[in-house]
């Protein structure tokens, strides 16, 4: 595990939920059973004003969710569509082959946001 992954796992950022008008989505990985709930509050210009997450899963998924909330802060919907699993992996210092599902879970959550396809 990379130092970045360990840091995000031990000190996750932006854990929790947001009340409406924030949009909340939940995605899961049926193979490993990890579940990610992502809540995003957009400002009037369509930029991410605030993001929170909750994960039930492995250390990699917890760390990736934390990194995701930092990566999306201040971005608009068009920028969210362009985020890749590689950017999530990079933000946590890389993921082993058996943990790459964590980055995909984050991307699935972004795609599940209204207008995120």
C-alpha positions in Angstrom: 0.0 0.0 0.0 1.2 3.5 -0.9 1.7 6.2 1.7 -1.1 8.2 0.0 -3.5 5.3 0.2 -2.7 4.7 3.9 -3.1 8.4 4.6 -6.6 8.6 3.0 -7.6 5.3 4.7 -6.4 6.5 8.2 -7.7 10.1 7.8 -10.5 10.0 5.3 -11.7 13.3 4.1 -15.3 14.4 3.6 -17.0 11.4 5.2 -20.7 11.7 5.8 -23.9 12.7 4.0 -25.4 15.9 2.7 -29.1 16.9 2.9 -31.1 17.9 -0.1 -30.7 19.8 -2.4 -27.5 17.7 -2.6 -27.8 14.7 -5.0 -27.0 11.3 -3.5 -26.1 8.2 -5.4 -25.2 4.7 -4.3 -23.2 2.2 -6.4 -21.9 -1.2 -5.6 -19.5 -3.8 -6.9 -21.3 -7.1 -7.0 -18.0 -9.1 -7.2 -16.4 -7.7 -4.0 -19.5 -6.3 -2.3 -18.1 -2.8 -1.8 -20.7 -0.1 -1.6 -20.1 3.7 -2.2 -22.6 6.4 -1.4 -21.6 9.8 -2.9 -23.4 13.0 -2.0 -22.7 16.1 -4.1 -24.0 19.7 -3.7 -23.7 21.7 -6.8 -23.7 25.5 -6.8 -25.7 27.7 -9.1 -23.0 27.5 -11.8 -23.1 23.7 -11.7 -19.8 23.3 -9.9 -19.3 20.9 -7.0 -19.6 23.1 -3.9 -19.4 20.2 -1.4 -19.0 16.4 -1.6 -19.4 13.7 1.0 -19.1 9.9 0.9 -19.6 6.7 2.8 -18.1 3.4 1.9 -18.7 -0.1 3.1 -15.7 -1.9 1.8 -12.0 -2.5 1.8 -9.2 0.0 2.7 -8.7 0.8 -1.0 -12.3 1.8 -1.5 -12.3 3.9 1.6 -9.2 5.7 0.4 -10.4 6.1 -3.1 -13.7 7.6 -1.9 -11.8 10.1 0.1 -9.6 11.0 -2.8 -12.6 11.3 -5.1 -14.2 13.9 -2.9 -11.1 16.0 -3.1 -10.7 15.5 -6.8 -14.2 16.7 -7.7 -14.3 19.7 -5.4 -14.9 22.9 -7.5 -15.3 21.0 -10.8 -18.3 21.4 -13.1 -20.4 18.5 -14.5 -18.4 18.4 -17.8 -15.2 18.1 -15.8 -16.7 15.3 -13.7 -17.4 13.3 -16.9 -13.8 13.5 -17.9 -12.4 12.1 -14.6 -10.8 8.6 -15.1 -10.1 5.6 -12.9 -6.4 6.4 -13.6 -6.8 9.8 -11.9 -8.4 8.2 -8.9 -5.6 5.6 -8.7 -3.0 8.2 -9.0 -4.6 10.3 -6.1 -4.1 7.3 -3.8 -0.6 6.5 -5.0 -1.6 3.6 -7.2 -3.7 0.5 -6.6 -2.7 -3.2 -6.8 -4.5 -5.3 -9.4 -6.8 -6.8 -6.8 -7.8 -3.2 -5.6 -8.4 -1.5 -8.9 -12.1 -2.1 -8.4 -12.0 0.8 -5.9 -11.2 3.4 -8.6 -13.9 1.9 -10.8 -16.5 2.2 -8.0 -15.7 5.9 -7.8 -16.1 6.4 -11.5 -19.4 4.4 -11.4 -20.6 6.9 -8.7 -19.8 9.9 -10.9 -21.6 8.3 -13.8 -24.6 7.7 -11.6 -25.0 11.4 -10.8 -27.8 13.0 -12.8 -26.1 14.3 -16.0 -23.1 12.2 -15.3 -23.3 9.8 -18.2 
